């Protein structure tokens, strides 16, 4: 059954390109002071197809989506590192020459 009306069931990651005015830095410096870029509302990117700035509500959602992706990739890398360490320890490698442990004999 397809959804026919109302808001979307889930939020999608928007396709963005660098803001042409601030070049992705989110800040412009007209003369002597810094200002938040008015074209991209301080996001550093604009919509890929239209070149318009995202609404402030959509900016928050897009930043949250990207933050969740980053934290998931960090968790995945931490799991891979833990697996590699566990495999290393189970291989019997020690601290001494040739992987042998010193027993004090």
VMD Tcl script that builds the backbone (N, CA, C; Angstrom):
set m [mol new atoms 315]
animate dup $m
set s [atomselect $m all]
$s set {name element resname resid chain x y z} {
  {N N UNK 1 A 0.834 -1.165 0.000}
  {CA C UNK 1 A 0.000 0.000 0.000}
  {C C UNK 1 A 0.889 1.241 0.000}
  {N N UNK 2 A 0.660 2.159 -0.900}
  {CA C UNK 2 A 1.456 3.377 -1.004}
  {C C UNK 2 A 0.839 4.492 -0.178}
  {N N UNK 3 A 1.717 5.322 0.333}
  {CA C UNK 3 A 1.281 6.481 1.099}
  {C C UNK 3 A 0.772 7.529 0.121}
  {N N UNK 4 A -0.371 8.113 0.410}
  {CA C UNK 4 A -0.983 9.041 -0.538}
  {C C UNK 4 A -0.932 10.500 -0.109}
  {N N UNK 5 A -0.869 10.767 1.183}
  {CA C UNK 5 A -0.846 12.169 1.622}
  {C C UNK 5 A -0.096 12.277 2.936}
  {N N UNK 6 A 0.184 13.502 3.350}
  {CA C UNK 6 A 0.866 13.748 4.610}
  {C C UNK 6 A 2.376 13.802 4.439}
  {N N UNK 7 A 3.083 13.970 5.538}
  {CA C UNK 7 A 4.545 14.068 5.465}
  {C C UNK 7 A 5.182 12.729 5.122}
  {N N UNK 8 A 6.421 12.785 4.729}
  {CA C UNK 8 A 7.142 11.568 4.367}
  {C C UNK 8 A 7.293 10.670 5.589}
  {N N UNK 9 A 7.384 9.367 5.344}
  {CA C UNK 9 A 7.528 8.427 6.446}
  {C C UNK 9 A 8.915 8.487 7.072}
  {N N UNK 10 A 9.913 8.828 6.296}
  {CA C UNK 10 A 11.270 8.967 6.820}
  {C C UNK 10 A 11.979 10.079 6.050}
  {N N UNK 11 A 12.998 10.629 6.666}
  {CA C UNK 11 A 13.757 11.694 6.037}
  {C C UNK 11 A 14.876 11.098 5.198}
  {N N UNK 12 A 15.120 11.684 4.067}
  {CA C UNK 12 A 16.170 11.236 3.158}
  {C C UNK 12 A 17.335 12.215 3.207}
  {N N UNK 13 A 18.518 11.694 2.947}
  {CA C UNK 13 A 19.711 12.535 2.888}
  {C C UNK 13 A 19.647 13.358 1.604}
  {N N UNK 14 A 19.713 14.679 1.743}
  {CA C UNK 14 A 19.630 15.568 0.589}
  {C C UNK 14 A 20.969 15.620 -0.141}
  {N N UNK 15 A 20.900 15.739 -1.451}
  {CA C UNK 15 A 22.110 15.913 -2.252}
  {C C UNK 15 A 22.504 17.379 -2.207}
  {N N UNK 16 A 23.723 17.626 -1.769}
  {CA C UNK 16 A 24.197 18.995 -1.613}
  {C C UNK 16 A 25.444 19.228 -2.452}
  {N N UNK 17 A 25.659 20.491 -2.781}
  {CA C UNK 17 A 26.914 20.897 -3.397}
  {C C UNK 17 A 27.437 22.091 -2.604}
  {N N UNK 18 A 28.695 22.407 -2.782}
  {CA C UNK 18 A 29.292 23.532 -2.057}
  {C C UNK 18 A 28.596 24.832 -2.409}
  {N N UNK 19 A 28.453 25.670 -1.408}
  {CA C UNK 19 A 27.852 26.980 -1.624}
  {C C UNK 19 A 28.806 27.818 -2.474}
  {N N UNK 20 A 28.328 28.395 -3.566}
  {CA C UNK 20 A 29.221 29.175 -4.426}
  {C C UNK 20 A 29.663 30.493 -3.796}
  {N N UNK 21 A 28.921 30.973 -2.818}
  {CA C UNK 21 A 29.259 32.263 -2.215}
  {C C UNK 21 A 30.354 32.136 -1.151}
  {N N UNK 22 A 30.203 31.171 -0.231}
  {CA C UNK 22 A 31.181 31.037 0.851}
  {C C UNK 22 A 32.179 29.906 0.589}
  {N N UNK 23 A 32.013 29.185 -0.512}
  {CA C UNK 23 A 32.895 28.070 -0.909}
  {C C UNK 23 A 32.940 26.965 0.151}
  {N N UNK 24 A 31.830 26.778 0.862}
  {CA C UNK 24 A 31.734 25.710 1.839}
  {C C UNK 24 A 32.258 26.046 3.219}
  {N N UNK 25 A 32.741 27.262 3.431}
  {CA C UNK 25 A 33.300 27.627 4.732}
  {C C UNK 25 A 32.245 28.094 5.721}
  {N N UNK 26 A 31.040 28.361 5.264}
  {CA C UNK 26 A 29.892 28.795 6.069}
  {C C UNK 26 A 29.986 30.245 6.535}
  {N N UNK 27 A 31.097 30.889 6.288}
  {CA C UNK 27 A 31.303 32.263 6.766}
  {C C UNK 27 A 31.824 33.106 5.609}
  {N N UNK 28 A 31.317 34.330 5.504}
  {CA C UNK 28 A 31.839 35.278 4.529}
  {C C UNK 28 A 32.428 36.456 5.295}
  {N N UNK 29 A 33.387 37.105 4.702}
  {CA C UNK 29 A 34.033 38.253 5.327}
  {C C UNK 29 A 33.945 39.427 4.370}
  {N N UNK 30 A 32.872 40.242 4.473}
  {CA C UNK 30 A 32.675 41.323 3.520}
  {C C UNK 30 A 33.795 42.364 3.555}
  {N N UNK 31 A 34.138 42.894 4.722}
  {CA C UNK 31 A 35.191 43.900 4.790}
  {C C UNK 31 A 36.068 43.656 6.014}
  {N N UNK 32 A 35.555 43.922 7.180}
  {CA C UNK 32 A 36.372 43.826 8.387}
  {C C UNK 32 A 35.865 42.785 9.377}
  {N N UNK 33 A 34.699 42.254 9.192}
  {CA C UNK 33 A 34.117 41.326 10.155}
  {C C UNK 33 A 33.594 40.089 9.441}
  {N N UNK 34 A 33.320 39.060 10.205}
  {CA C UNK 34 A 32.795 37.826 9.631}
  {C C UNK 34 A 31.289 37.760 9.830}
  {N N UNK 35 A 30.611 37.166 8.844}
  {CA C UNK 35 A 29.166 36.989 8.905}
  {C C UNK 35 A 28.827 35.582 8.446}
  {N N UNK 36 A 27.710 35.066 8.936}
  {CA C UNK 36 A 27.218 33.786 8.458}
  {C C UNK 36 A 26.721 33.981 7.033}
  {N N UNK 37 A 27.051 33.039 6.161}
  {CA C UNK 37 A 26.652 33.138 4.757}
  {C C UNK 37 A 25.131 33.137 4.652}
  {N N UNK 38 A 24.590 34.139 3.994}
  {CA C UNK 38 A 23.138 34.259 3.841}
  {C C UNK 38 A 22.603 33.330 2.758}
  {N N UNK 39 A 23.448 32.959 1.820}
  {CA C UNK 39 A 22.971 32.111 0.720}
  {C C UNK 39 A 22.672 30.686 1.183}
  {N N UNK 40 A 23.542 30.141 2.047}
  {CA C UNK 40 A 23.363 28.750 2.492}
  {C C UNK 40 A 22.898 28.651 3.940}
  {N N UNK 41 A 22.605 29.760 4.574}
  {CA C UNK 41 A 22.185 29.797 5.984}
  {C C UNK 41 A 23.205 29.162 6.913}
  {N N UNK 42 A 24.479 29.266 6.578}
  {CA C UNK 42 A 25.538 28.750 7.426}
  {C C UNK 42 A 25.758 27.255 7.328}
  {N N UNK 43 A 25.170 26.580 6.348}
  {CA C UNK 43 A 25.358 25.137 6.187}
  {C C UNK 43 A 26.635 24.825 5.413}
  {N N UNK 44 A 27.004 25.674 4.493}
  {CA C UNK 44 A 28.173 25.422 3.662}
  {C C UNK 44 A 27.831 24.702 2.374}
  {N N UNK 45 A 26.565 24.367 2.201}
  {CA C UNK 45 A 26.126 23.674 0.994}
  {C C UNK 45 A 24.726 24.109 0.602}
  {N N UNK 46 A 24.424 23.950 -0.651}
  {CA C UNK 46 A 23.097 24.279 -1.178}
  {C C UNK 46 A 22.562 23.052 -1.911}
  {N N UNK 47 A 21.285 23.057 -2.213}
  {CA C UNK 47 A 20.648 21.944 -2.904}
  {C C UNK 47 A 21.325 21.719 -4.250}
  {N N UNK 48 A 21.568 20.468 -4.589}
  {CA C UNK 48 A 22.307 20.139 -5.809}
  {C C UNK 48 A 21.553 20.540 -7.063}
  {N N UNK 49 A 20.251 20.275 -7.117}
  {CA C UNK 49 A 19.495 20.557 -8.332}
  {C C UNK 49 A 19.139 22.031 -8.478}
  {N N UNK 50 A 18.615 22.636 -7.420}
  {CA C UNK 50 A 18.106 23.997 -7.536}
  {C C UNK 50 A 19.122 25.071 -7.179}
  {N N UNK 51 A 20.103 24.748 -6.334}
  {CA C UNK 51 A 21.064 25.750 -5.887}
  {C C UNK 51 A 20.519 26.643 -4.791}
  {N N UNK 52 A 19.350 26.300 -4.245}
  {CA C UNK 52 A 18.750 27.090 -3.167}
  {C C UNK 52 A 19.217 26.580 -1.819}
  {N N UNK 53 A 19.142 27.466 -0.832}
  {CA C UNK 53 A 19.478 27.077 0.535}
  {C C UNK 53 A 18.365 26.208 1.105}
  {N N UNK 54 A 18.737 25.324 2.020}
  {CA C UNK 54 A 17.740 24.505 2.701}
  {C C UNK 54 A 17.087 25.320 3.806}
  {N N UNK 55 A 15.873 24.967 4.158}
  {CA C UNK 55 A 15.192 25.656 5.249}
  {C C UNK 55 A 15.906 25.336 6.564}
  {N N UNK 56 A 15.814 26.212 7.561}
  {CA C UNK 56 A 16.491 25.941 8.842}
  {C C UNK 56 A 16.087 24.604 9.468}
  {N N UNK 57 A 14.824 24.221 9.347}
  {CA C UNK 57 A 14.401 22.927 9.889}
  {C C UNK 57 A 15.060 21.775 9.140}
  {N N UNK 58 A 15.151 21.901 7.828}
  {CA C UNK 58 A 15.767 20.859 7.023}
  {C C UNK 58 A 17.274 20.805 7.261}
  {N N UNK 59 A 17.908 21.937 7.545}
  {CA C UNK 59 A 19.340 21.962 7.853}
  {C C UNK 59 A 19.606 21.112 9.091}
  {N N UNK 60 A 18.776 21.268 10.113}
  {CA C UNK 60 A 18.950 20.502 11.346}
  {C C UNK 60 A 18.816 19.017 11.065}
  {N N UNK 61 A 17.826 18.648 10.281}
  {CA C UNK 61 A 17.610 17.238 9.952}
  {C C UNK 61 A 18.789 16.679 9.164}
  {N N UNK 62 A 19.273 17.431 8.177}
  {CA C UNK 62 A 20.389 16.960 7.354}
  {C C UNK 62 A 21.662 16.812 8.176}
  {N N UNK 63 A 21.917 17.754 9.085}
  {CA C UNK 63 A 23.094 17.637 9.944}
  {C C UNK 63 A 22.978 16.414 10.844}
  {N N UNK 64 A 21.782 16.150 11.350}
  {CA C UNK 64 A 21.582 14.977 12.204}
  {C C UNK 64 A 21.789 13.684 11.420}
  {N N UNK 65 A 21.282 13.624 10.198}
  {CA C UNK 65 A 21.470 12.430 9.368}
  {C C UNK 65 A 22.958 12.182 9.137}
  {N N UNK 66 A 23.706 13.231 8.808}
  {CA C UNK 66 A 25.135 13.078 8.555}
  {C C UNK 66 A 25.898 12.707 9.824}
  {N N UNK 67 A 25.489 13.255 10.955}
  {CA C UNK 67 A 26.140 12.925 12.220}
  {C C UNK 67 A 25.903 11.461 12.577}
  {N N UNK 68 A 24.697 10.960 12.337}
  {CA C UNK 68 A 24.393 9.559 12.629}
  {C C UNK 68 A 25.194 8.628 11.710}
  {N N UNK 69 A 25.385 9.014 10.460}
  {CA C UNK 69 A 26.203 8.214 9.543}
  {C C UNK 69 A 27.646 8.149 10.022}
  {N N UNK 70 A 28.176 9.287 10.465}
  {CA C UNK 70 A 29.557 9.322 10.954}
  {C C UNK 70 A 29.727 8.457 12.195}
  {N N UNK 71 A 28.800 8.560 13.138}
  {CA C UNK 71 A 28.929 7.774 14.361}
  {C C UNK 71 A 28.781 6.280 14.065}
  {N N UNK 72 A 27.935 5.914 13.118}
  {CA C UNK 72 A 27.798 4.503 12.739}
  {C C UNK 72 A 29.081 3.989 12.103}
  {N N UNK 73 A 29.718 4.799 11.253}
  {CA C UNK 73 A 30.972 4.355 10.639}
  {C C UNK 73 A 32.075 4.245 11.691}
  {N N UNK 74 A 32.087 5.136 12.698}
  {CA C UNK 74 A 33.067 5.032 13.783}
  {C C UNK 74 A 32.842 3.761 14.591}
  {N N UNK 75 A 31.586 3.419 14.872}
  {CA C UNK 75 A 31.292 2.182 15.599}
  {C C UNK 75 A 31.730 0.964 14.805}
  {N N UNK 76 A 31.499 0.996 13.495}
  {CA C UNK 76 A 31.900 -0.112 12.638}
  {C C UNK 76 A 33.423 -0.272 12.641}
  {N N UNK 77 A 34.162 0.836 12.551}
  {CA C UNK 77 A 35.618 0.771 12.573}
  {C C UNK 77 A 36.137 0.294 13.927}
  {N N UNK 78 A 35.490 0.720 15.014}
  {CA C UNK 78 A 35.905 0.275 16.346}
  {C C UNK 78 A 35.693 -1.235 16.490}
  {N N UNK 79 A 34.572 -1.757 15.944}
  {CA C UNK 79 A 34.335 -3.197 15.985}
  {C C UNK 79 A 35.388 -3.949 15.176}
  {N N UNK 80 A 35.753 -3.420 14.004}
  {CA C UNK 80 A 36.777 -4.068 13.191}
  {C C UNK 80 A 38.122 -4.071 13.910}
  {N N UNK 81 A 38.456 -2.969 14.570}
  {CA C UNK 81 A 39.711 -2.891 15.309}
  {C C UNK 81 A 39.713 -3.870 16.474}
  {N N UNK 82 A 38.598 -3.987 17.189}
  {CA C UNK 82 A 38.507 -4.938 18.292}
  {C C UNK 82 A 38.646 -6.362 17.781}
  {N N UNK 83 A 38.039 -6.678 16.636}
  {CA C UNK 83 A 38.169 -8.011 16.049}
  {C C UNK 83 A 39.616 -8.307 15.662}
  {N N UNK 84 A 40.288 -7.308 15.093}
  {CA C UNK 84 A 41.683 -7.493 14.713}
  {C C UNK 84 A 42.554 -7.734 15.940}
  {N N UNK 85 A 42.314 -6.992 17.012}
  {CA C UNK 85 A 43.088 -7.186 18.245}
  {C C UNK 85 A 42.822 -8.561 18.842}
  {N N UNK 86 A 41.565 -8.990 18.837}
  {CA C UNK 86 A 41.222 -10.292 19.384}
  {C C UNK 86 A 41.882 -11.396 18.559}
  {N N UNK 87 A 41.891 -11.264 17.239}
  {CA C UNK 87 A 42.540 -12.252 16.391}
  {C C UNK 87 A 44.040 -12.272 16.632}
  {N N UNK 88 A 44.620 -11.102 16.871}
  {CA C UNK 88 A 46.049 -10.984 17.140}
  {C C UNK 88 A 46.411 -11.703 18.438}
  {N N UNK 89 A 45.598 -11.519 19.462}
  {CA C UNK 89 A 45.875 -12.138 20.757}
  {C C UNK 89 A 45.673 -13.643 20.706}
  {N N UNK 90 A 44.694 -14.101 19.949}
  {CA C UNK 90 A 44.421 -15.532 19.882}
  {C C UNK 90 A 45.453 -16.274 19.045}
  {N N UNK 91 A 46.243 -15.574 18.271}
  {CA C UNK 91 A 47.258 -16.213 17.440}
  {C C UNK 91 A 48.469 -16.613 18.267}
  {N N UNK 92 A 48.523 -16.246 19.550}
  {CA C UNK 92 A 49.625 -16.652 20.403}
  {C C UNK 92 A 50.832 -15.749 20.306}
  {N N UNK 93 A 50.662 -14.611 19.765}
  {CA C UNK 93 A 51.802 -13.702 19.653}
  {C C UNK 93 A 52.095 -13.089 21.010}
  {N N UNK 94 A 53.327 -13.076 21.370}
  {CA C UNK 94 A 53.726 -12.521 22.658}
  {C C UNK 94 A 54.458 -11.222 22.492}
  {N N UNK 95 A 55.224 -10.903 23.505}
  {CA C UNK 95 A 55.914 -9.619 23.528}
  {C C UNK 95 A 57.393 -9.742 23.193}
  {N N UNK 96 A 57.957 -10.930 23.294}
  {CA C UNK 96 A 59.392 -11.097 23.096}
  {C C UNK 96 A 59.766 -11.375 21.665}
  {N N UNK 97 A 61.045 -11.719 21.432}
  {CA C UNK 97 A 61.496 -12.007 20.076}
  {C C UNK 97 A 60.806 -13.253 19.530}
  {N N UNK 98 A 60.359 -13.185 18.319}
  {CA C UNK 98 A 59.672 -14.292 17.695}
  {C C UNK 98 A 58.292 -14.541 18.247}
  {N N UNK 99 A 57.776 -13.618 19.019}
  {CA C UNK 99 A 56.438 -13.768 19.574}
  {C C UNK 99 A 56.415 -14.560 20.870}
  {N N UNK 100 A 57.568 -14.935 21.387}
  {CA C UNK 100 A 57.617 -15.736 22.624}
  {C C UNK 100 A 57.489 -14.828 23.839}
  {N N UNK 101 A 56.830 -15.346 24.853}
  {CA C UNK 101 A 56.710 -14.572 26.101}
  {C C UNK 101 A 57.861 -14.952 27.023}
  {N N UNK 102 A 58.304 -13.997 27.787}
  {CA C UNK 102 A 59.372 -14.234 28.758}
  {C C UNK 102 A 58.765 -14.779 30.041}
  {N N UNK 103 A 59.231 -15.941 30.508}
  {CA C UNK 103 A 58.675 -16.577 31.686}
  {C C UNK 103 A 59.558 -16.403 32.910}
  {N N UNK 104 A 60.725 -15.852 32.759}
  {CA C UNK 104 A 61.624 -15.652 33.892}
  {C C UNK 104 A 62.449 -16.851 34.247}
  {N N UNK 105 A 62.576 -17.847 33.369}
  {CA C UNK 105 A 63.362 -19.060 33.650}
  {C C UNK 105 A 64.820 -18.795 33.490}
}
mol reanalyze $m
mol bondsrecalc $m
mol representation Tube
mol addrep $m
